[in-house]
Amino acid sequence: MMRAPGLFIATAIIFISSISSSVGQTMLIDDFQSNSEQRWRFFADTVMGGVSSGNVEFKTTDDASYARLTGDVSTANNGGFIQIRHELETAPSKDIRGVRLVVRGNNQRYFVHLRTLWTLLPWQYYQAPYDVSSDWQEVRIPLSSFERSGKLLKKVPTATSIKSVAIVAFG
């Protein structure tokens, strides 16, 4: 069983136009300032018979507002994840080139999952890993770094096709 007791997603989850873009366009997904529980949905592998468990808390301090994902990830019974997911109301601009997170946590590897117009089945997604430490850090993940969950999907997701963003403790 992998313990995931301290993933913090801080201040904002933002799509960024590029790691080194001159365009500078961003699309703010959430700054966790208010009513985030209405926009983010927690779920675990129990939706498919797994036994992982967890929770998400939305917190505001003097320094930041953030989501805190905690739980136990178990691969027993074909399981292996907990996550929080945000369904996008509007598709990102075609100029968006990646995802930007501000994170801290428990020195583990986590993942961002993207679902697109073409990820129709529950087990289809695009995935990119990132590592966290106990210090706040910015993570930038270009769309080209996301790997598809199966060969039926396009190799690289396009920004305009993205329907949801998830933060996942996996494996």
C-alpha positions in Angstrom: 0.0 0.0 0.0 1.4 3.4 -1.0 0.6 6.2 1.5 -0.3 9.6 -0.1 -0.8 11.7 3.0 0.2 15.2 1.8 -0.3 16.3 -1.8 -0.9 20.0 -1.8 -2.1 21.7 -4.9 -1.4 25.3 -4.1 -2.7 28.7 -5.1 -3.7 27.8 -8.7 -3.8 25.2 -11.3 -3.2 27.0 -14.5 -2.9 26.0 -18.2 0.0 28.0 -19.5 0.6 29.0 -23.1 4.1 27.6 -23.2 7.1 27.0 -21.0 9.0 29.6 -23.0 6.1 31.4 -24.8 6.2 34.9 -26.0 2.4 34.8 -26.2 2.0 34.7 -22.4 -1.7 33.5 -22.5 -3.0 31.6 -19.5 -6.3 30.0 -18.6 -6.8 29.9 -14.8 -8.5 26.6 -13.8 -8.9 27.3 -10.1 -7.2 29.5 -7.5 -8.9 27.6 -4.6 -10.2 30.9 -3.2 -13.8 30.0 -2.9 -16.4 27.2 -3.6 -13.7 24.9 -5.0 -15.7 21.9 -3.6 -18.3 22.7 -6.2 -15.8 22.5 -9.1 -13.6 19.6 -8.0 -14.8 16.0 -7.6 -12.9 13.5 -5.4 -13.0 9.8 -6.3 -11.0 6.7 -5.8 -10.7 3.3 -7.6 -13.7 2.1 -5.6 -15.7 3.2 -8.6 -14.2 0.1 -10.3 -14.0 -2.2 -7.4 -10.7 -1.1 -5.9 -10.1 -0.4 -2.2 -8.1 2.9 -2.1 -9.5 5.6 0.1 -8.9 9.3 0.6 -10.2 12.8 0.9 -9.7 16.3 -0.4 -9.9 19.4 1.7 -9.9 23.0 0.4 -8.0 25.3 2.7 -7.1 29.0 2.9 -4.3 30.4 5.0 -2.7 33.8 5.1 -0.2 32.6 2.5 -2.2 30.6 0.0 -5.4 28.8 -0.9 -5.0 25.2 -1.9 -6.5 21.7 -2.2 -5.0 19.0 0.0 -5.4 15.4 -1.3 -4.8 12.7 1.3 -5.4 9.0 1.4 -4.2 5.4 1.0 -3.6 4.1 -2.5 -3.9 0.3 -2.8 -3.3 -1.9 -5.8 -5.4 -4.7 -4.1 -8.5 -5.8 -6.1 -7.2 -4.2 -9.3 -7.1 -0.8 -7.7 -4.5 1.9 -7.5 -5.6 5.5 -7.5 -7.3 8.5 -5.8 -7.8 11.7 -7.6 -9.6 15.1 -7.8 -11.0 16.1 -11.1 -12.2 19.4 -12.5 -14.5 19.4 -15.6 -13.7 22.4 -17.8 -16.6 24.7 -18.7 -14.9 26.0 -21.8 -12.2 24.4 -23.9 -8.7 26.0 -23.6 -7.4 28.2 -26.5 -5.4 26.5 -29.2 -2.4 28.6 -28.0 -2.3 26.8 -24.6 0.8 24.6 -24.6 0.9 23.0 -21.1 -0.2 22.8 -17.5 1.3 24.8 -14.6 0.9 23.7 -10.9 2.2 25.1 -7.7 2.6 22.1 -5.4 4.2 20.6 -2.3 3.8 17.2 -0.6 5.4 14.1 0.8 8.3 13.4 -1.6 6.2 11.2 -3.8 5.4 11.1 -7.5 2.0 12.3 -8.6 0.3 12.7 -12.0 -1.8 15.1 -13.9 -4.5 13.4 -16.0 -6.2 15.1 -18.9 -9.4 13.8 -20.5 -10.2 15.0 -24.0 -13.1 14.8 -26.5 -11.5 11.4 -27.6 -11.2 9.8 -24.1 -14.6 8.2 -24.2 -13.9 5.2 -22.0 -13.3 5.5 -18.2 -9.8 4.0 -18.6 -8.7 6.5 -21.3 -6.6 9.6 -20.4 -3.4 11.4 -21.0 -0.9 11.2 -18.1 2.2 13.2 -17.0 4.1 12.6 -13.8 5.6 15.2 -11.4 7.5 14.9 -8.2 6.7 16.9 -5.0 8.9 17.8 -2.0 8.0 19.5 1.3 8.7 22.9 -0.2 6.3 24.8 -2.6 7.5 24.5 -6.1 6.2 25.4 -9.6 5.8 22.5 -12.0 5.3 23.1 -15.7 4.3 20.2 -17.9 4.1 20.7 -21.7 1.2 18.9 -23.5 3.9 17.0 -25.5 5.0 15.3 -22.2 1.6 13.7 -21.6 1.4 10.1 -22.6 -1.7 8.5 -23.9 -3.3 5.5 -22.0 -3.8 3.6 -25.2 -2.9 3.5 -28.9 -6.4 4.4 -30.0 -5.8 8.0 -28.7 -3.9 10.7 -30.6 -0.2 10.8 -29.5 -0.4 14.3 -28.0 -3.5 15.9 -26.7 -4.6 19.2 -28.3 -5.5 22.1 -26.0 -8.9 22.7 -27.6 -9.9 19.1 -27.0 -9.3 19.1 -23.2 -12.4 18.4 -21.2 -11.0 17.9 -17.7 -7.9 18.1 -15.5 -7.2 15.7 -12.6 -4.5 15.4 -9.9 -3.9 11.8 -9.2 -2.0 9.6 -6.7 -1.5 6.5 -8.8 0.0 3.1 -8.5 
